[in-house]
């Protein structure tokens, strides 16, 4: 379980907590805050430090702190965890989050901002495929992805577009775009005439693909293997990828954690029907749907993965045509056009400009 704390260093009285999330947590003692301050003083070359505290009869705690100056005052953004082995979030991401909170700390937006910051950090250490689900599950992130697929856009125009055309009244752009930056989907650059612009250099989609290990699992039963191979060839010979993406018929399987976890398990081994039902919390209708939709394959009471659903990252070279048209329509400047074109060409290798996840 993680917690997040924003603290101020008062030159007269020492460290003072400003706000924390979750709000009901007794997060940190003044003694620990002083230890964090002392470690920052000893390691001035690094903005981020780590402190581990484990006393007898007390729970282990790990404190990751980043120091920031704002309006001539010193602040700490402290991430608190009770797990010893956990991925450390990058200093750049914590710096963006800390700066965003400091800019909002004296406004009525701070409570929501720290909640969003906490959720952003909490999702950071998940497996990549779990993070990618959020781009399709989260309505505002999915909308941002669709906008970015049209080509370069300034931060101001992106914010205004989300508010005016899509009705998102409260937009914390810095926090929303952290996940795009951590997944290396976008690049942020300053272009002449614009403070900040965002460029999509990797797009994401999802599709069915045949499983890797299925044949190995049933190779000892020639009859089942033959039936499986025949059905597989028939299905993928008529597979309409574009239609499934447009009608979003697969996204429900990715969003449902029980189904998604079952798919991941079936990549490596077969399940009995009962094991499948247990994994799906005994939802027989869900098992039937997976069979009908050709996600799984059942023979002699054993269930195998039939069509895996995987995320695909790829270089969105289709944007080049969008950029050309938008430039002719005077929707983007020549500098924006050239900048995005160069980034796309640099991001596209000669071979295999996609990655299956």
N, C-alpha and C positions, 0 to 999 in steps of 0.2 A: 504494500500500500504506500502510495506517495502522498506528500503534502508540499505545498508551495507557500513561501513566506517572503514578503517584501519588508526590509528593515532599513532604518535610517541611523546613521552614526551621528549622534548629537555630540558636538565638541565639548559640551559642558557636563552632560550626564551619562554619556556613553551610548550604547545601542538601544534603539527603540523599535518595537514592532509596529508596522503600519497597517498591514492587512495580510490575512492568510486564507488559504483554501485547502481542504474544506474548513468552513468557518468555525465549526465546533471542536476543532482539534487543539489540545494543549501541546503546541509544537516544540517549543524551545525555551530553555532557561537563559537568563542573562549571562550565566557563567559560560555556557556554550557559545553564545554570541561573542563574548570577549575572546574566546579561543579562536573563533573564526576570524575575528579582526586581527588577532596576533599573527595568525598564519598568513593572512594577506600581507601584513607588514614584513614578514620574513621572506615572502616570495613575490616581490614586487614586479618581477619580469612576467608573471602570468596573471591574467585577470581572473582566471578561474582556479579555485583550490578545492581540495577534498579533505574532509575531516571524518574520521570514524571513531565512534564512541561506543564502548562496550564494557559496562561495569557489572559487577556481580549483582545478581537478582534484578537486573534491568535489561530491557530489550535492546538489542543491537540497533544502532542508528547510524546512518551514513548521510553526511551533509555535503552537498555540492553547492558552492557559493561563487557567484560572479560579482565583482565589484564594479560599480559604475558611478561616474560623477554627473550630476545634473544640477544646473543652476548653482554651481559652486558648493554643492553639498555632496556628501558621500552616502551611497546606498548599497545594500546587498540584496540580490535576489537569490534565495536559498531554496534548493530542492532537497527535501528530506525523504529518505527511504529506509525501510526496515529490511531490505534485502541485501545480502552481501554480494551476490553475483548478479550484476545487472549492467546493461549497456549504459555508458555515460553519454548523455546528450552533448552535442557539440557546443563549444563556447560561443560560436557565431549565432546559433539558434537561441541560446539563453540570453545573449546580448540583445537580440531583436525583441525578445519577450520583455526583458527588463526595461528597455527604452520605451516600449509601448506602454507599460504599466506606469512608469514615471510621468509620462506625458498626460496620463489620465487620472493620476492619484488624487487630484483635488476637484474632480468632477463626479457627477452621478453615474458615470459609466465604469468606474473602477471595479465595482462588484462583479459586473458581467465580464469585464475584461480579464480579471484574474481567474474566473471560472473557465473562460475560453482558453486561457494560457495553460491552466492545469490539464484540460482535456487534450490540448495539443501535445504537451510533454508526455502525458500518459499513453498516447498512441505511438509515440516515437520509437519505443523499443519493441513494438510488435513485429512479427514476421512480415516481410515485405508484402506478400499477397494479402494479408489482413489489412495493411495500410491502404492498399490500392482499392479495396472494397469501398472505402469512404468516399472516393471520388465519384462513385456512382450512387452511393446511398445518401450522402449529404447533398441536399437540394442546391444549396448555394455553391458548393464546390463543383458540382456537376455543371451548374450554369456558368461558372467562371471558366471551366474547361472548354465549354462550347464557344464562349466568347474568344478565348485565346486561340481557338482553332481557325478563327478568321484572320489571324496574323497579329503583328505588333500592335500594342495599345499602351497609352500612357496610364499612369496610376490614377490621375484625375479623371480621365475619360472612363476607365474601368469602374471606378467608384460611382460616378454619375450614372453610368449605364445600368449598374445593378440597382440603383435606387429608383431611377426614373422609368426604366423599361420593364424591370422585373419585380419592383415593389419591395426590395429588401431595404427596410428603413434604417436599420443599424448595421453598418458595415465596418468591421475592424480589419482593414485590408492587410496590415502587416501580419496579423496572426493567421488570417485565412490563407495567406500565400506561403506560410512556413512549410506546410506539407508539400506544396509544389516545388519548393526549393530543395527540401531534403530528398525528394525522389528524383531530383535532377531533371524535372520536366520543363522548367523555365530558367531563363537567365534574366537578371535585372541589370539594366544599363542606363546610363545617362546619355541622351541623344541631344544634340544642339536644338535648342528651342523647347525642350521638355526636361523637367526635373528628373523623372524616373519613367522608364518604359519597361514593359515585360514582353519577353519573346518566348514562345513555345518552341522548344527544340526537341522534345520527346513527347509523343502522344501515347495514350494507353487505350486498349480495347480488351475484349475478352472473346473467347471462341472455344468451341469444342475441338478436341483433338483425340485421336485414338490413344488409349493407355499404353504405357511403355512395357509393363511387366505381365500383362494379362495372359499372353500366350505361354509364358514360363510357368504360370500358376496352374494351368490346366493341361499342360503338355502330356500328362500321363493318361488322360482320358481323350482318346482320339475322336470319339463321337461328339463329345461336348465341344472340343476345340474346332471341329469342322463346322458345327452349327454356329458357333460364335463367329468364326471367320466369315462365313457366308452372310450373316446378318450385318456384320461390321462393314463389309464391302458394299452391300446394298444400301446401308444407311448413309455412309459418307460419299457414295457415288451421287446421291440425290440431296446432299446437305446444302441448304440455302443459308449460308452464313449471314448475308446482308439482311435477310428477312428477320432472323432471330435478333439481330442487333436493333433493328428498327422497332420491332414490337416489344422489345425488352423482356422476352419470355424467359430468358436465362437468369436475369439479375436477381430474381427471387430466390433462386437456389444458392447464389453467392452470399446474399444478405442473411439468409437463415443459417445461424451458427451450427445447428445440429447437422444440417445437410452438408455444409461446407466442411465441417470436421470429418464427417463420414467419407466424403470424397477423398480427402487427404489420406485417411487411413486405408481406403481401398486401393490407393496407388501402390501400396506395398504388400498387401495381403488380402485374401478373401475373407468373407464373413459368412456365418450361418445366417439363416433368415431371422432367427431369434436374436442373434447379436446385432443384426441390423435394426430390428425393432427397438431393442434396448437403447441403441445409439440415437434413435429418433424419438425417444421418450414414448415408445409404444403407440406411435401414431401410424396406424395401419393405412389410412388414406394417403399419407405422405409416401409410404413405401410403394403403394400402388401407383402413385403419380410418377415417382422416379423410374419405375419399370415402364410405364406407358410413354414417358418422354425419352426413353432410351438413354437415361443417365447410368442405370445399372442393368445387369444381366443376371438372371437366376437360372440355375440348372441343378436338379437333384438336391434342392434345399440349400444350395450354396450360392452366395451372391458375389458377383465380380463387378468391377468398374467397367462400364461399356464405353461411355464417352466422357473423358476428363474435360473439365472446364478450367482453362488457364488464362491468366492475364498475359497480354503481349505489349511490350514497349517497343515503339518504332519511331523512326525519324519521319516527321510529317512533311514530306516533300510536296504534298498536295498544296501546302500553304503558298508555294511560289506563285501559283496561278491566282490565288486570292490577293496576294501582295500586288501583283501587276495590275489587277482590276481596281483595287482600292487606290493605287497611286494615280491611275488615269482618272478616277472619280474624285481625286483631290481629298481623299479621306486620310491619307498619310503623307508625310513629307518624303522627299528623296533620301534624306539621311536615314529615316526609319526603314524605308524600303531596302536600302543597301545593307544596313546593319543586320536586319533579319535574314536577308539572303545569305550573307557571309556566315552567320551562325548556323543556318541549316546545312549549308554545304560542308562546314567544318565538322558538324555533328554526324554526318552521314558517311560511314565507311564504304569502301568499294564493294565489299561483300557483306552479307548478313546485317542489314541495317535494322534488325529487329531482335528482340530478346524475349523468349517465352519464360514466364515466371510461374 
